[in-house]
Amino acid sequence: MTEPKRTQREDMEELVQVLREWQDLEDSGIRTLCKLRSQTKNRLLRQVMSIIMHDSSQHRRVQAILLDGLTKEAFSLTPEEVGEIWTGIEEHEKLERASIAKAHAARKSTRDPIVRFFLSYLLADEEKHHRMLEGLEDIKRDLYPYGW
């Protein structure tokens, strides 16, 4: 026998629950990292803990945006709103590509494992920004599938 088909509302309620639980995990992670950071005077270790704490805080903010969009006010985006800033987004994408190239070059130019560690982090972040902007382009295409 097959399971009964879930409703869209049931799917959304499950997603909301998962996001709330995930926020709790981010909060726990931030508290743990804060405690760990206070237990060391090592600049490298403290910086790594701070970076991860900041990223976890950003994750929590994005989760809050998703929760608000699912439970309070639905997301909206018009082709006009995207069009107003699209040229600037394209310009920024050029900067991201240049930053990725610089990060690759910097990483290639060192053998120091700590420097490579931080350069790898920066490279991954720049690549993430690039993927986010590509995602915006996909959204833009979906808003107006017949072209811009």
Buried (B, 14 or more C-beta within 10 A) or exposed (E): EEEEEEEEEEEEBEEBEEBEEBBEEBEEBBEBBEEBBEEEEEEEEBEBBEBBBEBBEEBBEEBEEBBEEBEEEEEEEEEEEBEEEBEEEEEEBEEBEEBBEBBBEBBEEEEEEEEBEBBEBBBEBBBEBBEEBEEBBEEBEEBEEEEE
